[in-house]
Amino acid sequence: MNIQVQQIAKLTGHNAAVYTLVPGQEAHQFLSGGGEGWVVAWNLNDPENGRLLAQVESNIFSLCYIAERNLLLAGNMYGGLHWVDLNNKTDLKNVAYHQKGIFDIQYVNGHIYTAGGDGKLVKWSIENQQPLETLELASDSLRSITYQSERKEWAIGASDNAIYILNEDWEIKKRLTNAHENSVFNVQYSPDRKYLLSGGRDAHLRVWSVEQEFSLLVEHPAHWFTVNHLAYHPDGHIFATASRDKTIKIWNAVTFDLLKVIDATRYGGHINSVNRLLWSSHHNYLISCSDDRTIIVWDIDIEN
């Protein structure tokens, strides 16, 4: 594969580090959350003009947007979960249930799930905005959660260096002890369900075989510093990693070979830690956000 990279836009609406990105109501829309407590809505057809959707009193580490309800959830650095009704533009409540920051939020089968710095996985009622179930999974932070619907299975990356595989009833099916040499910052199932990918503070990318009891298949010293996030192209044939080393890397999703390094020198990329990626279905744009307060929209063109 030959990868061509073009920067479409650099968005500068935030006044602090940008930590998280999620899809919006339409394919051409997305939302960002930052260290100043802002949630900003963006339009990829008019990317230069962001719109402030909500503001909370502390750093936003995670976001979840439920399009059918027009409901926004924001997790802050102190463990508070903000519920914002965007139809009425009202902050319904801030529930400070976790003892430390909320690092990931997922919407699965009609419920909200949060991963906290207190090592807890929490299931929430959307109707009541209250916790329904709590699992104290680890003695350290839970950094990333993902659900594989066909397998009815959860994968959770934690700061105790482990990856936890849970069934639908939250029973531990497998614990990958020392999955990384340090915190596991992100876990993602491949679209074909064959692999679980993980990235960690140890700067390594690891590929686990789902079909072979999560045996380790591939290991790459992928970056110089922490692998903060992983994101698959909508077609599933490539994926990207984002790192504290200020780079984005593009990988072959079949061979797991490195295809392209996107940095500041060659492509005008980020000048600080790249915190999150979102691969949009709108023109297959890749969106990245950073500690440098910017969001960059990339066109990644693949020539076979």
C-alpha positions as a Markdown table, in Angstrom:
| # | Residue | x | y | z |
|---|---|---|---|---|
| 1 | Met | 0.0 | 0.0 | 0.0 |
| 2 | Asn | 1.1 | 3.5 | -0.8 |
| 3 | Ile | -0.3 | 6.1 | 1.6 |
| 4 | Gln | -0.8 | 9.8 | 0.7 |
| 5 | Val | -1.4 | 12.2 | 3.5 |
| 6 | Gln | -3.0 | 15.7 | 3.1 |
| 7 | Gln | -4.0 | 18.1 | 5.9 |
| 8 | Ile | -7.5 | 19.3 | 5.3 |
| 9 | Ala | -7.8 | 21.7 | 8.3 |
| 10 | Lys | -6.3 | 22.7 | 11.6 |
| 11 | Leu | -8.9 | 23.7 | 14.1 |
| 12 | Thr | -7.9 | 26.0 | 16.9 |
| 13 | Gly | -11.1 | 26.6 | 18.9 |
| 14 | His | -10.0 | 25.1 | 22.2 |
| 15 | Asn | -8.1 | 27.1 | 24.9 |
| 16 | Ala | -6.5 | 24.0 | 26.5 |
| 17 | Ala | -5.4 | 20.5 | 25.6 |
| 18 | Val | -8.0 | 18.5 | 23.7 |
| 19 | Tyr | -8.5 | 15.0 | 25.1 |
| 20 | Thr | -11.4 | 13.4 | 23.3 |
| 21 | Leu | -13.3 | 13.1 | 20.1 |
| 22 | Val | -16.7 | 11.4 | 19.3 |
| 23 | Pro | -19.0 | 11.3 | 16.2 |
| 24 | Gly | -21.9 | 13.8 | 16.1 |
| 25 | Gln | -25.5 | 13.7 | 14.9 |
| 26 | Glu | -24.5 | 13.4 | 11.2 |
| 27 | Ala | -21.6 | 11.8 | 9.4 |
| 28 | His | -20.0 | 15.2 | 8.8 |
| 29 | Gln | -20.2 | 16.2 | 12.4 |
| 30 | Phe | -18.1 | 15.5 | 15.4 |
| 31 | Leu | -17.6 | 16.7 | 19.0 |
| 32 | Ser | -14.4 | 17.5 | 21.0 |
| 33 | Gly | -13.8 | 17.8 | 24.7 |
| 34 | Gly | -10.9 | 19.7 | 26.3 |
| 35 | Gly | -9.0 | 20.7 | 29.4 |
| 36 | Glu | -10.9 | 24.0 | 29.8 |
| 37 | Gly | -14.2 | 22.1 | 30.2 |
| 38 | Trp | -15.6 | 22.9 | 26.8 |
| 39 | Val | -17.5 | 20.6 | 24.5 |
| 40 | Val | -17.3 | 21.9 | 20.9 |
| 41 | Ala | -19.3 | 20.8 | 17.9 |
| 42 | Trp | -17.6 | 20.8 | 14.5 |
| 43 | Asn | -18.8 | 20.4 | 10.9 |
| 44 | Leu | -16.4 | 18.8 | 8.4 |
| 45 | Asn | -18.1 | 20.7 | 5.6 |
| 46 | Asp | -17.2 | 23.9 | 7.3 |
| 47 | Pro | -14.4 | 22.9 | 9.6 |
| 48 | Glu | -13.1 | 26.3 | 10.6 |
| 49 | Asn | -16.2 | 27.3 | 12.7 |
| 50 | Gly | -16.7 | 25.3 | 15.9 |
| 51 | Arg | -19.8 | 25.8 | 18.1 |
| 52 | Leu | -19.7 | 25.6 | 21.9 |
| 53 | Leu | -22.2 | 23.0 | 23.0 |
| 54 | Ala | -21.6 | 22.8 | 26.7 |
| 55 | Gln | -19.1 | 23.8 | 29.4 |
| 56 | Val | -18.3 | 22.1 | 32.7 |
| 57 | Glu | -16.1 | 23.2 | 35.5 |
| 58 | Ser | -13.1 | 20.9 | 35.0 |
| 59 | Asn | -11.0 | 19.0 | 32.4 |
| 60 | Ile | -13.1 | 16.7 | 30.2 |
| 61 | Phe | -11.3 | 13.4 | 29.7 |
| 62 | Ser | -14.1 | 11.5 | 27.9 |
| 63 | Leu | -17.3 | 12.0 | 25.9 |
| 64 | Cys | -20.2 | 10.0 | 24.7 |
| 65 | Tyr | -22.9 | 11.3 | 22.4 |
| 66 | Ile | -26.2 | 9.4 | 21.9 |
| 67 | Ala | -27.6 | 10.7 | 18.6 |
| 68 | Glu | -31.2 | 9.2 | 19.0 |
| 69 | Arg | -31.6 | 11.0 | 22.3 |
| 70 | Asn | -29.5 | 14.1 | 21.5 |
| 71 | Leu | -27.9 | 13.4 | 24.9 |
| 72 | Leu | -24.3 | 14.2 | 25.7 |
| 73 | Leu | -22.2 | 12.7 | 28.5 |
| 74 | Ala | -18.9 | 14.1 | 29.6 |
| 75 | Gly | -16.5 | 12.5 | 32.1 |
| 76 | Asn | -14.3 | 14.9 | 34.1 |
| 77 | Met | -11.0 | 14.6 | 35.8 |
| 78 | Tyr | -12.5 | 14.2 | 39.3 |
| 79 | Gly | -14.9 | 11.4 | 38.5 |
| 80 | Gly | -18.0 | 13.4 | 37.7 |
| 81 | Leu | -20.3 | 12.3 | 34.9 |
| 82 | His | -22.2 | 15.2 | 33.3 |
| 83 | Trp | -25.5 | 14.6 | 31.6 |
| 84 | Val | -26.4 | 17.3 | 29.1 |
| 85 | Asp | -29.8 | 17.3 | 27.2 |
| 86 | Leu | -28.9 | 19.1 | 24.0 |
| 87 | Asn | -32.5 | 19.4 | 22.9 |
| 88 | Asn | -33.1 | 21.8 | 25.8 |
| 89 | Lys | -29.5 | 22.8 | 26.2 |
| 90 | Thr | -29.7 | 21.9 | 29.9 |
| 91 | Asp | -27.1 | 20.3 | 32.1 |
| 92 | Leu | -29.3 | 17.6 | 33.8 |
| 93 | Lys | -26.9 | 16.8 | 36.5 |
| 94 | Asn | -23.3 | 16.0 | 37.4 |
| 95 | Val | -23.0 | 12.7 | 39.2 |
| 96 | Ala | -19.7 | 12.4 | 41.1 |
| 97 | Tyr | -19.8 | 8.6 | 41.5 |
| 98 | His | -16.2 | 7.6 | 40.5 |
| 99 | Gln | -13.5 | 8.6 | 43.0 |
| 100 | Lys | -11.1 | 9.6 | 40.2 |
| 101 | Gly | -11.3 | 10.7 | 36.6 |
| 102 | Ile | -13.5 | 9.0 | 34.0 |
| 103 | Phe | -11.3 | 7.8 | 31.2 |
| 104 | Asp | -13.8 | 6.2 | 28.9 |
| 105 | Ile | -17.6 | 6.1 | 28.3 |
| 106 | Gln | -19.4 | 3.7 | 26.1 |
| 107 | Tyr | -23.1 | 3.4 | 25.0 |
| 108 | Val | -24.1 | -0.3 | 24.7 |
| 109 | Asn | -27.5 | -1.9 | 24.5 |
| 110 | Gly | -29.4 | 1.1 | 25.9 |
| 111 | His | -27.1 | 1.7 | 28.9 |
| 112 | Ile | -24.0 | 3.9 | 29.6 |
| 113 | Tyr | -20.8 | 2.3 | 30.8 |
| 114 | Thr | -17.9 | 4.2 | 32.4 |
| 115 | Ala | -14.3 | 3.3 | 33.2 |
| 116 | Gly | -12.8 | 5.2 | 36.2 |
| 117 | Gly | -9.5 | 6.0 | 37.7 |
| 118 | Asp | -10.7 | 4.2 | 40.8 |
| 119 | Gly | -10.6 | 0.9 | 39.0 |
| 120 | Lys | -14.4 | 0.6 | 38.7 |
| 121 | Leu | -16.6 | -0.3 | 35.7 |
| 122 | Val | -20.0 | 1.2 | 36.2 |
| 123 | Lys | -23.3 | 0.6 | 34.3 |
| 124 | Trp | -25.7 | 3.6 | 34.3 |
| 125 | Ser | -29.4 | 4.1 | 33.8 |
| 126 | Ile | -30.1 | 6.7 | 31.1 |
| 127 | Glu | -33.6 | 7.4 | 32.4 |
| 128 | Asn | -32.5 | 8.1 | 36.0 |
| 129 | Gln | -28.9 | 9.2 | 35.4 |
| 130 | Gln | -27.9 | 6.9 | 38.2 |
| 131 | Pro | -25.5 | 3.9 | 38.5 |
| 132 | Leu | -27.1 | 0.5 | 38.3 |
| 133 | Glu | -24.1 | -1.9 | 38.8 |
| 134 | Thr | -20.5 | -1.4 | 39.8 |
| 135 | Leu | -17.6 | -3.8 | 39.3 |
| 136 | Glu | -14.4 | -3.1 | 41.2 |
| 137 | Leu | -12.2 | -4.7 | 38.6 |
| 138 | Ala | -8.7 | -3.4 | 39.3 |
| 139 | Ser | -6.7 | -1.7 | 42.1 |
| 140 | Asp | -5.6 | 0.9 | 39.5 |
| 141 | Ser | -7.2 | 3.0 | 36.8 |
| 142 | Leu | -9.4 | 1.6 | 34.0 |
| 143 | Arg | -8.2 | 3.4 | 30.9 |
| 144 | Ser | -10.2 | 1.9 | 28.0 |
| 145 | Ile | -13.4 | -0.2 | 27.6 |
| 146 | Thr | -14.8 | -1.8 | 24.4 |
| 147 | Tyr | -17.6 | -4.1 | 23.7 |
| 148 | Gln | -17.7 | -6.8 | 21.0 |
| 149 | Ser | -21.4 | -7.3 | 20.3 |
| 150 | Glu | -21.2 | -10.6 | 18.3 |
| 151 | Arg | -19.1 | -12.2 | 21.1 |
| 152 | Lys | -21.0 | -10.4 | 23.8 |
| 153 | Glu | -17.7 | -9.7 | 25.3 |
| 154 | Trp | -15.9 | -6.8 | 27.0 |
| 155 | Ala | -12.2 | -5.9 | 26.8 |
| 156 | Ile | -10.8 | -3.5 | 29.4 |
| 157 | Gly | -7.4 | -2.0 | 29.5 |
| 158 | Ala | -6.1 | -1.0 | 33.0 |
| 159 | Ser | -3.2 | 0.7 | 34.7 |
| 160 | Asp | -2.2 | -2.5 | 36.5 |
| 161 | Asn | -0.7 | -3.5 | 33.1 |
| 162 | Ala | -3.5 | -6.0 | 32.5 |
| 163 | Ile | -6.3 | -6.5 | 30.0 |
| 164 | Tyr | -9.5 | -7.9 | 31.3 |
| 165 | Ile | -11.8 | -10.0 | 29.1 |
| 166 | Leu | -15.4 | -10.1 | 30.6 |
| 167 | Asn | -18.5 | -11.9 | 29.4 |
| 168 | Glu | -21.8 | -10.1 | 29.2 |
| 169 | Asp | -22.5 | -10.8 | 32.9 |
| 170 | Trp | -19.1 | -9.2 | 33.9 |
| 171 | Glu | -17.6 | -12.5 | 34.8 |
| 172 | Ile | -13.8 | -12.5 | 34.1 |
| 173 | Lys | -13.2 | -14.9 | 31.2 |
| 174 | Lys | -9.5 | -14.1 | 30.9 |
| 175 | Arg | -7.0 | -11.8 | 32.5 |
| 176 | Leu | -4.0 | -10.9 | 30.4 |
| 177 | Thr | -1.5 | -10.3 | 33.2 |
| 178 | Asn | 1.3 | -8.0 | 32.2 |
| 179 | Ala | -0.2 | -7.5 | 28.8 |
| 180 | His | 2.0 | -4.4 | 28.7 |
| 181 | Glu | 5.0 | -3.3 | 30.7 |
| 182 | Asn | 3.0 | -0.4 | 32.0 |
| 183 | Ser | -0.6 | 1.0 | 31.8 |
| 184 | Val | -2.8 | -0.2 | 29.0 |
| 185 | Phe | -4.2 | 3.0 | 27.5 |
| 186 | Asn | -6.4 | 1.6 | 24.7 |
| 187 | Val | -8.0 | -1.6 | 23.5 |
| 188 | Gln | -9.9 | -2.1 | 20.3 |
| 189 | Tyr | -11.3 | -5.2 | 18.6 |
| 190 | Ser | -10.6 | -5.4 | 14.8 |
| 191 | Pro | -13.7 | -5.1 | 12.6 |
| 192 | Asp | -13.5 | -8.7 | 11.6 |
| 193 | Arg | -13.4 | -9.8 | 15.3 |
| 194 | Lys | -10.2 | -11.8 | 14.8 |
| 195 | Tyr | -7.9 | -9.6 | 16.8 |
| 196 | Leu | -7.8 | -7.4 | 19.9 |
| 197 | Leu | -5.3 | -4.5 | 19.6 |
| 198 | Ser | -3.8 | -2.8 | 22.6 |
| 199 | Gly | -1.5 | 0.2 | 23.1 |
| 200 | Gly | 0.2 | 1.2 | 26.3 |
| 201 | Arg | 2.4 | 3.6 | 28.2 |
| 202 | Asp | 5.3 | 1.3 | 27.3 |
| 203 | Ala | 4.9 | 2.7 | 23.7 |
| 204 | His | 4.2 | -0.8 | 22.4 |
| 205 | Leu | 1.4 | -2.0 | 20.0 |
| 206 | Arg | 0.3 | -5.5 | 20.7 |
| 207 | Val | -2.0 | -7.7 | 18.7 |
| 208 | Trp | -3.9 | -10.6 | 20.4 |
| 209 | Ser | -5.6 | -13.5 | 18.7 |
| 210 | Val | -9.2 | -13.6 | 19.8 |
| 211 | Glu | -9.7 | -17.0 | 18.2 |
| 212 | Gln | -6.7 | -18.5 | 20.0 |
| 213 | Glu | -7.6 | -17.5 | 23.6 |
| 214 | Phe | -6.0 | -14.1 | 23.2 |
| 215 | Ser | -2.5 | -15.4 | 22.6 |
| 216 | Leu | 0.0 | -12.7 | 21.6 |
| 217 | Leu | 0.5 | -12.6 | 17.8 |
| 218 | Val | 2.4 | -9.4 | 17.1 |
| 219 | Glu | 4.3 | -6.9 | 19.1 |
| 220 | His | 5.7 | -3.6 | 17.9 |
| 221 | Pro | 7.7 | -1.0 | 19.7 |
| 222 | Ala | 5.3 | 1.3 | 17.8 |
| 223 | His | 6.2 | 4.8 | 19.3 |
| 224 | Trp | 8.8 | 6.5 | 21.4 |
| 225 | Phe | 6.3 | 7.3 | 24.1 |
| 226 | Thr | 2.8 | 6.2 | 25.3 |
| 227 | Val | 0.3 | 4.9 | 22.7 |
| 228 | Asn | -2.7 | 7.0 | 23.7 |
| 229 | His | -5.3 | 5.7 | 21.2 |
| 230 | Leu | -6.1 | 3.4 | 18.3 |
| 231 | Ala | -8.6 | 3.9 | 15.5 |
| 232 | Tyr | -9.6 | 1.7 | 12.5 |
| 233 | His | -10.3 | 3.1 | 9.0 |
| 234 | Pro | -14.1 | 2.7 | 8.2 |
| 235 | Asp | -13.1 | 0.0 | 5.7 |
| 236 | Gly | -11.0 | -1.9 | 8.2 |
| 237 | His | -7.9 | -2.4 | 6.0 |
| 238 | Ile | -5.7 | 0.1 | 7.9 |
| 239 | Phe | -5.6 | 1.6 | 11.4 |
| 240 | Ala | -3.9 | 4.5 | 13.1 |
| 241 | Thr | -2.1 | 4.9 | 16.4 |
| 242 | Ala | -1.7 | 8.2 | 18.3 |
| 243 | Ser | 1.2 | 8.9 | 20.7 |
| 244 | Arg | 2.6 | 11.2 | 23.3 |
| 245 | Asp | 5.7 | 11.3 | 20.9 |
| 246 | Lys | 3.6 | 13.8 | 18.8 |
| 247 | Thr | 3.1 | 11.4 | 15.9 |
| 248 | Ile | 0.3 | 9.5 | 14.2 |
| 249 | Lys | 1.2 | 6.2 | 12.6 |
| 250 | Ile | -0.7 | 4.3 | 9.9 |
| 251 | Trp | -0.6 | 0.5 | 9.9 |
| 252 | Asn | -1.6 | -2.3 | 7.6 |
| 253 | Ala | -4.5 | -4.1 | 9.4 |
| 254 | Val | -3.7 | -7.5 | 7.8 |
| 255 | Thr | 0.1 | -7.7 | 8.1 |
| 256 | Phe | 0.5 | -5.1 | 10.9 |
| 257 | Asp | 3.3 | -3.4 | 9.0 |
| 258 | Leu | 4.0 | 0.3 | 9.5 |
| 259 | Leu | 2.9 | 2.3 | 6.4 |
| 260 | Lys | 3.3 | 5.9 | 7.3 |
| 261 | Val | 4.4 | 8.3 | 10.0 |
| 262 | Ile | 2.6 | 11.6 | 10.2 |
| 263 | Asp | 4.6 | 14.2 | 12.1 |
| 264 | Ala | 5.1 | 18.0 | 12.4 |
| 265 | Thr | 8.1 | 18.2 | 10.2 |
| 266 | Arg | 6.8 | 16.5 | 7.1 |
| 267 | Tyr | 3.1 | 17.1 | 7.4 |
| 268 | Gly | 2.5 | 20.0 | 9.7 |
| 269 | Gly | 1.2 | 17.7 | 12.4 |
| 270 | His | 0.9 | 18.1 | 16.1 |
| 271 | Ile | 3.7 | 19.7 | 18.2 |
| 272 | Asn | 2.6 | 17.9 | 21.4 |
| 273 | Ser | 1.0 | 14.7 | 22.6 |
| 274 | Val | -1.6 | 13.3 | 20.2 |
| 275 | Asn | -4.4 | 12.2 | 22.6 |
| 276 | Arg | -7.2 | 10.8 | 20.5 |
| 277 | Leu | -8.2 | 9.8 | 17.0 |
| 278 | Leu | -11.6 | 9.6 | 15.3 |
| 279 | Trp | -11.8 | 8.0 | 11.8 |
| 280 | Ser | -14.9 | 9.6 | 10.3 |
| 281 | Ser | -17.0 | 8.0 | 7.6 |
| 282 | His | -17.3 | 11.4 | 6.0 |
| 283 | His | -14.8 | 11.2 | 3.1 |
| 284 | Asn | -12.9 | 8.8 | 5.4 |
| 285 | Tyr | -11.2 | 11.7 | 7.1 |
| 286 | Leu | -9.0 | 11.0 | 10.1 |
| 287 | Ile | -9.3 | 13.5 | 12.9 |
| 288 | Ser | -6.7 | 13.9 | 15.7 |
| 289 | Cys | -6.5 | 16.1 | 18.8 |
| 290 | Ser | -3.6 | 17.1 | 20.9 |
| 291 | Asp | -2.2 | 18.7 | 24.0 |
| 292 | Asp | -1.2 | 21.5 | 21.6 |
| 293 | Arg | -4.9 | 22.6 | 21.7 |
| 294 | Thr | -5.5 | 21.8 | 18.1 |
| 295 | Ile | -7.6 | 19.4 | 16.1 |
| 296 | Ile | -6.3 | 18.3 | 12.7 |
| 297 | Val | -8.4 | 16.8 | 9.9 |
| 298 | Trp | -6.5 | 14.5 | 7.6 |
| 299 | Asp | -7.2 | 13.0 | 4.2 |
| 300 | Ile | -5.5 | 9.6 | 4.1 |
| 301 | Asp | -5.5 | 8.3 | 0.5 |
| 302 | Ile | -4.6 | 4.7 | -0.1 |
| 303 | Glu | -3.0 | 3.6 | -3.4 |
| 304 | Asn | -2.6 | -0.2 | -3.8 |
